[in-house]
């Protein structure tokens, strides 16, 4: 293989290795095509209204519900003031599963499907926030659910597999206190290749049932999914080829590799 071809091959390898740490979710921070200014809020419950994501409305006994994209600069005294300001950036989303005082059978959800590889560790992380101010009797939790796309509802009433629950008031649980944003991180390794659905389900305090709590309204922001390709033995080869490619490109430079080596070698006495 001539040097120019090796340079091209290794450069491609380096490019292939670099995006391994990129977020695999589209619009994980909700900043893409918001459709509103940062001083506004809008309902994103209808299909296709939240870039990159699908949303569903839950099943409530007595109340309406909606999913809301809310901006940082809105007047919280008049504009969805119960939704917290974003953790960072200009927008966050609330799964507003109930209004008033009904019981929630199944809460609202937000989901996205991603193609994953078997035997590769992935880390899912996100920020979550209960109501801006906790009222007496409030309970807010979010369930992170991971399932193969060909069985997206298999997890809904399964509290043992692919199921993670987070309490929106775990940081500051006192009545009348803003709970603040909490950080969650999960590392998992799929056992098969395929399209996986990641669902964030708003729900109550009973993990297999999702019922019996008031105002289970959870906000989400900065949802990330990254692959740890360093866990694959071949990855080190790709990275090595990338470094070799960088050297090969240096050879093409007019100063040449020898000139580069002269600069790096101390002068002899």
Secondary structure, 3 states (H helix, E strand, C coil): CCHHHHHHHHHHHHHHHHHHHCCCCCCCCCCCCCCCCCCCEEECCCCCCCCCCEEECCEECCCCCEEEEEECCCCCCCCCCCCCCCCCCCEEEEEECCCCCCCEEECCEEEEEEEECCCCEEEEEEEEECCCCCCCCECCEEEEEEEEHHHCCCCCCCCCCCEEEEECCCCCCCCCCCCCCEEEEEEEECCCCEEEEEEEEEECCCCCCCCCCECCEEEEEEEEEEECHHHCHHHHHHHHHHHHHHHHHHHHCCCHHHHHHHHHCCCCC
